[in-house]
Amino acid sequence: MMKKPTITSDGMKKGIYLLPNLFTTASLFCGFYAIIASMRGSFLNAAVSILIAGILDGLDGRIARFTNTTSKFGSEYDSLSDLVAFGVAPAILAYTWALSPFGRYGWLAAFLFVACGALRLARFNIQIGIVESKVFNGLPIPAAAAVVAGSVLFYGYVGGADHFNHISILLAVVALALLMVSNVKFYSFKDVNYFSRKPFITLVLVVFVFTVIVMEPQLMIFTLAVGYALSGPVWSCCKFVRKKEEYKEEVKKF
């Protein structure tokens, strides 16, 4: 006779940490609202909602670590929330805003974005502690979502109205999807110590950047999002060229 599996106690019976999971829930809510807004044609509201979700997503993990309330439940909940807020929501926004005229190519590109985002999250979860913490292996899904949202905001900034039916968005969505599942390295900013003493000029630069963002938020958000998405490929190309030059130098020595 087969022995019945025993049920062991886990962290769920002891309860969950409320504060960080509230921030995760708020991020999930923003992602869901972005989907509704996209379906209604409120593309700017959807884009802003996705960006707010990104801010909340950045806060929940830091709050959990700062208050020592990290948990397996919180990590899994955060991943599921990220898939909705930064996978499904920007894909639907991109489709309703720009991809629908391309027929099946449009919705397949949007699906590719969601699928690659899910794969990116799954790979990230199993590579925690394996991949160097100061870099991301592949474009983070919030950054990919920020490019989509930033593009919508920039289009409104330059006077665009409603839809933007251009093949460049189709190609960009596919490129973002492939970057998420690539092995291209992106700087994570996790090794930056915000509590240590910094040179005075650092504070001046932070204030300057903050002022510029407040003055032209749509332009700066688009520029920063696209710049970060391009930083990985550019970094990889620079490393490849440097290694090629080093190889040539080694060959010359022989």
N, C-alpha and C positions, 0 to 999 in steps of 0.2 A: 504494500500500500504506500502511495506517495505521501510524503510528509508535507503537511500544510505549511506554507511560508509564514514565518512569524512577522508580525507588524512591529517595527521598531519606532520609537518616538523620534521625532525630528523637531526642527526649529519652529515649524508651524504651530505645534501644540503650545509653544511658549509665547506665541504672538509674534507680530511683526513690528518693525520700527516705523512709526507714523510719519515723522518729519520728512525724511528723504523720499519716501514713497508718495507723499503728497505732491512734491515737486515733479516726480515722474508722472503722476496722474494729471497734473496741470499741463505737462508737455504733451501727453496723449490727447487731452482735450483740445489743445491748440491744433494738433494734427488732424483730429476729426473735424474740427470747425473749418480747417482749410479745405478739406474735401467737400463739405457742404457749400462753402463759398465758391469753390471752383465750379461746382455743378450749377450754381446760380449765376455764374458769369462775373462774380465779384473777384476778379483776379488779383487786384492790389491787396484786398483784405486777406486773401488766401496766402499771398506771398509774405505779408507782414506776420501772419499767424505762424507760418513755418519758421520764420526767423526768431520769433518769441519762443517757440518750442525749442529751438537750438540753445537759447540762453538758459532756459529752465533745465534742459538736459545737461548743460555744463555745470549747473549749480547742484543738482541732486547728488552726483557722485562726490563732489567736494564737500558738501554738507555731511554726507555719510562718513567720509574719512575723517573730517574735522571733529565730528561728534562721536566717533568710534561706533557707528551704527551700521556698518556694512554687513550684508548678509547675502546668502545664495539666492534667497527669494527676491531681494531687491535687484540683484544683478540680472536675473532672468526677466523680471518685470520690466526693467529698463530696456533690455534688448527687444522685447515685444513692443514696447512703446515706441522705440526708435524705428522699428519697421513700419509702423503706421505713420508716424510724424515725418520721417525722412525718407521713406520708401514709397508707400502708397500715396500719401498726400502730394508730394511734388510730381509724381508720375501722372496723377489725375490732373493736376494743375497744368503740366506741360501738354497733356493731351487735349484738354478743353481749350487751352489758350492758343496752341500752335500746331498740334499734330493731327487733329481730327480730319483735315482735308486730305491727308495722305492715305486714308483708308486703312487697310490692314497693316501697312508699313508703320503707320502712326501708332496704332495701339500695340503692335508688337514691340516697337521701340520703348513705349511706356512700360510694357510688361518686362522687357529686358532690364530696365532700370530697377524695377521692384525685385526681380529674381536675383540680380547681381548684388543688390543691397542686402537681401536676406543671406546670401552666401558670404558676403563681407562680414556681416554680424556673427554668423556661425563660426567663421574662421578666426575672427578676433577673439571670441570667447574661448576657443581651445588653444590659442597662442599666447594667452596671458601668462607672463612669467617665462616665456620662451623667446619671443622676439624682443629685441632691445627696446626698453621703455621710451627712449627719447625719439623714436621714430615709429610711424604707422606703416604697416605692410599693406599698401593699397590706399586709395583715397578714402578717408572716413566718410561714412554715409551722411552725417550732418553737413559736411563740407560740400558734398555733391548736391544735396538739397538746397544749400545756400546759393549755389550757382544758378539753379533753376529760379529760385525766388528772387535773387538779385537781378536776373535777366528781365523778369517781369517788371520789377520796380524801375529798372533803367529804361525799359521801353516806355513806361509811363512818363519818366522824367524827360525824355526827348520829344514828348508830344504824341506818342503812339496812342491809338484809341482801340480798346477792346482787343481783338485777336491780332496775332502776328503770324501769318501763315507763310513761313519761309523754311526752306530745306535746311538752313544752318542750324535751326533748333533741333531738327531730327538728328542731324549728325552730332550735335553737341550732346544730346541725351544718350546716344549710343556710346560716344567717347567717354562720358562720365561713368556709364555702366561698366565699361571695360576697365577703366582706371580703378574702380572699386575692387575688382577681383584680380587685378594685376599684382605683381611683386614690386612695383615701383614704390620707393620709400618716400614718405612725407614726414617732415619735422612735426613732432607732437607737442612741443613747448612744455612737456612735463618736467623737464630738468630745470626750468626757470624757478628760482626761489624768490617769491614775491615778498617775503618777510625779511630778507637780508638787506643790508645797506647797499645802496646803489649810488653811482655818481650823480651829482646835481643835474647834469645835462639830461640824464635819463628821464627825470620828472618833467623837464621842459619839453622833451620830445613827446612824452605821453600826453601832456596838456595840449600840445600843438595838434597831434593826430586826433585827439578827442574833439577839438574845436572844428577841425576840417570835416570830420564825420557829421557833426551837428549841423554845419553850414550846408553841406551837400550830401545828405545821408544816402539817397538812392545811388548817386554816382560812386560814392566811396564803398558802399556795401558791395556793389557789382564789381568794382575794381579789386577789392580785397579778396572776394570769393573766387573770382577768375584767376587772380594772381596766385592764390594758394593752390588751386587746381593745376596750374601750370608749373608750379615750383618743383613738384616731384619729377616730371619728365625732364625739366631743365637740369635739375640736380643730377639725375641719372646720366644725362648726356655729358655733363661736365666731368663726372667721375669716369665715364668711359673714355673720354678724350685724354684725361690725365693718366689713366692706366695704360693707354696706348702709347703715350709719350714715354712713360716709365719703361715700358717694354722695349721701345726703340733704343733707349739709353742703355738698357741691359745688354741688348744685342750688340751695340757698338763696342761695349767693353770686351766682348769676346772676339 
